[in-house]
Amino acid sequence: MAVSLERRTGVVALLYWFWDGVDRTIFTAIKFSFPARFVSPFGFLGMLTFIVFIILGVSGALLMFYYQPILDRAWDSVQFINDDVPFGFHIRNIHYHGSNAMVLLAVLHMYYQYFSGR
């Protein structure tokens, strides 16, 4: 850390002495965990999209055990998932809202990447 020309005293001097001493210890990573510049919260849109993708994969795999895509059985299988499968209604709602969130997050992520010049 750059040394200032002004004299520090008391607790502030102790904190700066400790902060400058971190360079020589195994806790050097502490200095790199705080960004030196502003980090936009929109930078996490890609990771949020990936997390929703994983949630969609898990909920879709669970729904796949009971859903029958054959034309005359599809509606009955959805009704069976809603009424008889334990937590089936909740898993179906998670999958439904997750798909909408995935589209929204992916579009926001693409807009952020485009307009931030990445």
C-alpha positions in Angstrom: 0.0 0.0 0.0 1.3 3.4 -0.8 2.5 5.4 2.1 0.8 8.7 2.6 2.8 11.9 3.5 0.5 12.6 6.5 1.2 11.1 9.9 -1.3 8.5 11.2 -1.7 8.0 14.9 -3.7 5.7 17.2 -5.9 3.0 16.0 -5.7 4.1 12.3 -1.9 3.7 12.4 -2.3 0.2 13.9 -4.8 -0.8 11.2 -2.5 0.5 8.4 0.5 -1.2 10.0 -1.5 -4.5 10.0 -2.8 -4.0 6.5 0.7 -3.3 5.1 2.0 -6.4 7.0 -0.5 -8.7 5.4 1.7 -8.7 2.3 4.2 -10.9 4.0 1.7 -13.5 5.4 -0.4 -16.3 4.1 -3.4 -14.0 4.3 -2.4 -12.1 1.2 -5.7 -13.2 -0.5 -7.6 -10.9 1.9 -6.2 -7.9 -0.1 -7.5 -9.4 -3.3 -11.0 -10.2 -2.1 -12.0 -6.5 -2.1 -12.1 -5.0 -5.6 -10.3 -1.8 -6.1 -12.9 -0.5 -8.5 -16.7 -0.7 -8.8 -18.0 -4.1 -9.8 -21.4 -4.1 -11.3 -24.0 -6.5 -9.8 -25.1 -7.2 -13.4 -21.9 -9.2 -13.9 -23.5 -12.1 -12.0 -26.3 -12.5 -14.6 -24.4 -15.3 -16.4 -23.9 -17.2 -13.2 -27.5 -16.8 -12.2 -28.5 -18.0 -15.6 -26.4 -21.1 -15.1 -27.9 -21.8 -11.6 -31.4 -21.6 -13.1 -30.3 -23.9 -15.9 -29.2 -26.5 -13.2 -32.5 -26.0 -11.4 -34.4 -26.6 -14.6 -32.3 -29.8 -15.3 -33.0 -31.2 -11.9 -36.8 -30.4 -11.9 -37.1 -31.5 -15.5 -35.5 -34.9 -14.6 -37.9 -35.3 -11.7 -40.9 -34.5 -13.9 -39.6 -36.8 -16.6 -40.3 -39.8 -14.4 -44.0 -39.3 -14.5 -44.7 -37.3 -17.7 -45.9 -39.3 -20.8 -45.6 -37.2 -24.0 -47.9 -39.5 -26.0 -50.8 -37.3 -27.4 -53.7 -39.0 -25.6 -51.8 -39.4 -22.3 -50.1 -36.0 -21.9 -52.9 -34.2 -20.2 -53.6 -37.1 -17.8 -50.0 -37.4 -16.9 -49.8 -33.7 -16.0 -53.0 -34.0 -14.0 -51.4 -37.0 -12.2 -48.3 -35.0 -11.5 -50.4 -32.2 -10.0 -52.7 -34.3 -7.9 -51.1 -37.6 -7.0 -47.3 -37.2 -7.1 -45.8 -36.0 -3.7 -44.7 -32.4 -4.2 -45.5 -32.7 -7.9 -47.3 -29.4 -8.1 -44.4 -27.6 -6.5 -41.8 -29.3 -8.8 -43.9 -28.4 -11.8 -44.2 -24.7 -10.6 -40.4 -24.6 -10.0 -39.9 -25.8 -13.5 -42.4 -23.4 -15.0 -41.1 -20.3 -13.2 -37.5 -21.4 -13.7 -38.0 -21.5 -17.4 -39.4 -17.9 -17.4 -36.6 -16.8 -15.2 -34.0 -18.4 -17.5 -35.3 -16.5 -20.5 -35.4 -13.2 -18.6 -31.9 -13.7 -17.2 -30.4 -14.8 -20.5 -31.8 -11.8 -22.3 -30.6 -9.4 -19.5 -27.2 -11.1 -19.6 -26.9 -10.7 -23.3 -28.0 -7.0 -23.1 -25.5 -6.3 -20.3 -22.6 -8.0 -22.2 -23.5 -6.1 -25.4 -23.9 -2.6 -23.9 -20.9 -2.9 -21.6 -18.7 -3.6 -24.6 -17.6 -7.1 -23.7 
